[in-house]
C-alpha cells in the first residue's frame, strides 16, 4: 500500500489546487499528477544539461570576447 502524504497549503497552493481540480479531478489525483509532471520536467532538464555539457565546442577561433569588449569600452571613460 502506498504511503499517505500530508501537505500544508497556503492561499497560493489552494488557488493552484482549484485550477487543477476545476474539471472534477480529485485533489489527490491532481497532486499526484503534478508531482509526476514536475519530476519528469526535472529529469528532462537534467538530461538536457548533461547533453549540452557533452557537446563539442569546436576549435577556438582565437577571439577573446572579453578583451574585445574592454577595448571597445575603453573610449567610454
C-alpha positions in Angstrom: 0.0 0.0 0.0 1.4 3.4 -1.0 2.3 5.9 1.7 0.0 8.8 2.6 1.4 12.3 2.4 0.0 15.3 4.2 0.8 18.8 2.9 0.2 22.2 4.4 -1.4 24.6 1.9 -1.4 28.3 1.7 -3.5 30.7 -0.4 -1.3 30.2 -3.4 -1.4 26.4 -3.1 -5.1 26.4 -2.7 -5.6 28.5 -5.8 -3.3 26.1 -7.7 -5.4 23.2 -6.5 -8.6 24.9 -7.6 -7.1 25.4 -11.0 -6.0 21.7 -11.2 -9.3 20.3 -9.9 -11.8 22.6 -11.8 -12.6 19.8 -14.2 -13.6 17.4 -11.4 -10.2 15.7 -10.8 -9.8 14.9 -7.1 -7.2 16.8 -5.1 -5.3 13.6 -4.6 -5.1 12.8 -8.3 -4.2 16.4 -9.2 -1.4 16.5 -6.6 -0.1 13.1 -7.8 -0.1 14.2 -11.4 1.6 17.5 -10.5 4.4 15.6 -8.7 4.9 13.2 -11.6 5.0 16.0 -14.2 7.4 18.1 -12.1 9.7 15.1 -11.7 9.6 14.4 -15.4 10.5 18.1 -16.2 13.4 18.0 -13.8 14.7 14.8 -15.3 14.4 16.2 -18.8 16.2 19.4 -17.8 19.0 17.4 -16.1 19.3 15.3 -19.3 19.5 18.4 -21.5 22.2 19.9 -19.2 24.2 16.7 -19.5 23.8 16.7 -23.3 24.9 20.3 -23.5 27.9 19.7 -21.4 29.0 16.8 -23.7 28.6 19.0 -26.8 31.7 19.5 -28.9 32.6 23.2 -28.8 34.8 23.0 -31.8 38.1 24.7 -32.2 38.6 28.1 -30.5 38.8 30.9 -33.1 41.3 32.9 -31.1 38.9 35.8 -30.4 38.8 36.8 -26.8 35.4 38.5 -26.4 36.2 40.0 -23.0 39.3 41.7 -24.5 37.2 42.9 -27.5 34.6 44.4 -25.2 37.3 46.0 -23.0 38.9 47.7 -26.0 35.5 48.9 -27.3 34.6 50.4 -24.0 38.0 52.0 -23.2 36.9 55.1 -25.0 33.7 55.5 -22.9 35.5 56.6 -19.8 
